[in-house]
């Protein structure tokens, strides 16, 4: 299976503060990969760097081609980013939030696909997004990402602050997208056990560097990973 996304010796900084120190990783076509690590390890920065939101050096390739360095260019190349904290536009309607997902990537339509996975959104199309529950806003954010017909989905802490039932439903949809449509996913998730359940491979970041990588089964069996992230 060929690599869809490749990071090669990527360094990133916020002003004078360096956060990533030579990160190299890959996501193959149709693969779900998890990015694990403690707070401050550089997980969110890695996703932001891929999305063109952080100043960086090194190579980022999508399907063998250097990816744009602007968020607009990255979106148009086929990468959708669901940020931590959802990032919905609270004053806009559900439908307008979805429409913005298509517009950002230069696409048209996509409502049928979004409604197929989240049918309740069609019923609430005119509702103001800010009046939705936290779980509903997270699902709206994911549906908005689907509007761009992405090849790669970046998910940043999708379970944060959500009830376990909502988290299970959300990850079931992510699994369906991967299995039924072959959507590749790179997910940052605080719940390491959940992330390893949905992913085939994972990387562990420590202070902006890749400390470990391997299959989900290999990382589950690793004593350091079990003690630090799985709690047993």
C-alpha positions as CSV (number, residue, x, y, z in Angstrom):
1,X,0.0,0.0,0.0
2,X,1.5,3.3,-1.1
3,X,2.0,6.3,1.2
4,X,-0.6,9.0,0.9
5,X,1.0,11.4,3.5
6,X,4.7,11.6,4.3
7,X,6.5,13.8,6.7
8,X,10.2,13.9,6.3
9,X,12.4,15.5,9.0
10,X,9.8,18.1,9.7
11,X,10.7,20.9,12.2
12,X,8.1,23.5,13.3
13,X,8.1,26.5,15.6
14,X,5.8,29.2,17.1
15,X,7.9,32.3,16.8
16,X,11.3,31.5,18.5
17,X,10.0,28.4,20.2
18,X,10.7,25.1,18.4
19,X,8.1,22.5,18.9
20,X,8.8,19.7,16.4
21,X,12.3,18.4,16.0
22,X,12.7,16.3,12.9
23,X,9.3,14.4,12.8
24,X,9.0,11.7,10.2
25,X,5.9,9.7,9.7
26,X,3.5,8.4,7.1
27,X,-0.1,7.5,6.5
28,X,-0.8,5.0,3.7
29,X,-3.8,5.0,1.4
30,X,-6.9,3.9,3.3
31,X,-5.2,3.6,6.6
32,X,-6.0,5.0,10.1
33,X,-3.0,6.1,12.1
34,X,-3.0,7.4,15.7
35,X,-0.7,10.0,17.1
36,X,-0.1,9.5,20.9
37,X,1.8,11.4,23.5
38,X,1.6,13.5,26.6
39,X,0.3,17.1,26.7
40,X,2.9,19.3,25.0
41,X,4.5,16.5,23.0
42,X,3.7,18.2,19.7
43,X,0.7,16.2,18.5
44,X,-1.6,19.1,17.8
45,X,1.3,21.0,16.3
46,X,1.9,18.1,13.9
47,X,-1.6,18.4,12.5
48,X,-1.4,22.1,12.3
49,X,1.9,21.9,10.5
50,X,0.4,19.5,7.9
51,X,-2.5,22.0,7.5
52,X,-0.2,24.9,6.7
53,X,-0.9,26.7,10.0
54,X,2.6,26.7,11.5
55,X,5.9,27.8,10.1
56,X,8.0,24.7,9.3
57,X,10.9,23.2,7.4
58,X,11.4,19.7,6.0
59,X,9.2,17.9,3.5
60,X,5.5,17.2,3.6
61,X,4.2,15.1,0.7
62,X,0.7,14.1,-0.3
63,X,0.6,11.3,-2.8
64,X,4.3,12.0,-3.6
65,X,3.9,15.7,-4.2
66,X,5.0,18.5,-1.9
67,X,1.9,19.9,-0.1
68,X,1.1,23.5,-0.2
69,X,2.2,25.7,2.8
70,X,-1.1,27.5,3.2
71,X,-4.4,26.2,4.8
72,X,-6.3,27.0,1.6
73,X,-3.8,25.1,-0.6
74,X,-3.8,22.1,1.8
75,X,-7.6,21.9,1.8
76,X,-7.8,22.1,-2.0
77,X,-5.2,19.3,-2.2
78,X,-7.6,17.0,-0.3
79,X,-6.8,17.3,3.4
80,X,-9.6,18.1,5.9
81,X,-8.8,19.1,9.4
82,X,-11.2,18.8,12.3
83,X,-9.4,20.9,15.0
84,X,-9.4,20.5,18.8
85,X,-12.4,22.4,20.1
86,X,-14.5,21.7,17.0
87,X,-14.2,25.2,15.4
88,X,-17.8,25.5,14.4
89,X,-19.2,28.9,13.5
90,X,-21.6,29.4,16.4
91,X,-23.6,32.2,14.8
92,X,-24.2,30.4,11.5
93,X,-26.8,27.8,10.8
94,X,-25.9,24.1,10.5
95,X,-26.3,24.3,6.7
96,X,-24.1,27.3,6.4
97,X,-21.4,25.6,8.5
98,X,-21.5,22.6,6.1
99,X,-21.5,24.9,3.1
100,X,-18.3,26.5,4.4
101,X,-16.6,23.1,4.4
102,X,-17.2,22.7,0.7
103,X,-16.3,26.3,-0.1
104,X,-12.9,26.2,1.7
105,X,-11.8,23.3,-0.6
106,X,-13.3,24.8,-3.7
107,X,-16.0,22.1,-3.9
108,X,-19.7,22.1,-4.6
109,X,-22.4,20.0,-3.0
110,X,-21.6,17.2,-0.6
111,X,-24.8,17.6,1.5
112,X,-26.0,14.1,0.5
113,X,-22.9,12.5,1.8
114,X,-22.9,14.5,5.1
115,X,-26.5,13.7,5.7
116,X,-26.0,10.0,5.0
117,X,-23.7,9.8,8.0
118,X,-25.4,12.4,10.1
119,X,-29.1,12.3,9.1
120,X,-30.2,14.5,12.0
121,X,-28.3,17.4,10.5
122,X,-30.7,17.7,7.6
123,X,-33.6,18.1,10.1
124,X,-31.7,20.9,11.9
125,X,-30.2,22.6,8.8
126,X,-31.7,26.0,9.8
127,X,-30.7,25.7,13.5
128,X,-27.9,28.0,14.8
129,X,-24.8,25.8,15.3
130,X,-24.1,27.4,18.7
131,X,-27.3,26.0,20.1
132,X,-26.2,22.4,19.5
133,X,-24.8,20.2,22.3
134,X,-21.0,19.7,22.5
135,X,-21.4,16.2,20.9
136,X,-23.6,17.5,18.1
137,X,-21.1,20.3,17.4
138,X,-18.3,17.7,17.1
139,X,-20.3,15.7,14.7
140,X,-21.1,18.9,12.7
141,X,-17.4,19.6,12.5
142,X,-16.8,16.1,11.2
143,X,-19.6,16.4,8.7
144,X,-18.3,19.8,7.6
145,X,-14.9,18.2,6.9
146,X,-16.6,15.5,4.7
147,X,-18.1,18.3,2.5
148,X,-14.7,18.8,0.9
149,X,-14.5,15.2,-0.2
150,X,-11.1,14.7,1.4
151,X,-8.5,12.1,0.7
152,X,-7.1,12.5,4.2
153,X,-8.8,13.4,7.4
154,X,-6.9,15.0,10.4
155,X,-8.8,14.6,13.7
156,X,-7.5,16.5,16.8
157,X,-8.8,15.2,20.1
158,X,-12.3,14.3,18.8
159,X,-13.4,12.8,22.2
160,X,-12.4,15.8,24.3
161,X,-15.2,16.7,26.7
162,X,-17.8,14.3,25.2
163,X,-19.9,11.7,26.9
164,X,-18.8,8.0,26.3
165,X,-21.9,7.2,24.3
166,X,-21.2,10.2,21.9
167,X,-17.5,9.2,21.6
168,X,-18.5,5.6,20.6
169,X,-20.9,6.9,18.0
170,X,-18.3,9.3,16.6
171,X,-15.6,6.7,16.3
172,X,-18.1,4.2,14.7
173,X,-18.6,6.8,12.0
174,X,-14.9,7.3,11.5
175,X,-14.5,3.5,11.2
176,X,-17.3,3.4,8.6
177,X,-15.7,6.2,6.6
178,X,-12.4,4.3,6.6
179,X,-13.9,0.8,5.8
180,X,-16.6,1.8,3.4
181,X,-14.9,4.7,1.6
182,X,-11.2,4.1,2.2
183,X,-10.7,7.5,3.8
184,X,-7.3,7.8,5.3
185,X,-7.2,9.2,8.8
186,X,-4.5,10.7,11.1
187,X,-6.0,11.0,14.6
188,X,-4.7,12.7,17.8
189,X,-6.6,11.2,20.7
190,X,-6.2,11.5,24.5
191,X,-7.9,8.1,25.0
192,X,-5.0,5.9,23.8
193,X,-6.9,2.7,24.1
194,X,-9.7,4.1,21.9
195,X,-7.2,5.4,19.4
196,X,-5.4,2.0,19.1
197,X,-8.8,0.3,18.7
198,X,-9.6,2.2,15.5
199,X,-6.0,2.6,14.1
200,X,-3.8,0.0,12.4
201,X,-0.6,1.8,13.3
202,X,0.5,4.5,15.7
203,X,3.3,6.9,16.6
204,X,4.3,8.1,20.0
205,X,5.6,11.7,20.2
206,X,7.8,12.9,23.1
207,X,9.0,16.5,23.2
208,X,8.5,17.0,19.5
209,X,10.2,13.8,18.3
210,X,8.9,10.3,17.3
211,X,9.9,8.1,20.2
212,X,8.0,4.9,19.2
213,X,6.1,3.6,16.2
214,X,4.5,0.3,15.2
215,X,1.3,-1.5,14.7
216,X,-1.5,-1.0,17.3
217,X,-0.9,-4.5,18.6
218,X,2.8,-3.8,19.0
219,X,2.3,-0.6,21.0
220,X,-0.4,-2.2,23.2
221,X,2.2,-4.8,24.1
222,X,4.9,-2.3,24.8
223,X,5.4,-1.9,28.6
224,X,6.2,1.9,28.4
225,X,3.1,2.5,26.4
226,X,0.9,0.4,28.7
227,X,2.1,2.2,31.8
228,X,2.1,5.8,30.4
229,X,-1.0,5.8,28.1
230,X,-3.1,2.7,28.7
231,X,-3.1,2.7,32.5
232,X,-2.2,-0.9,33.3
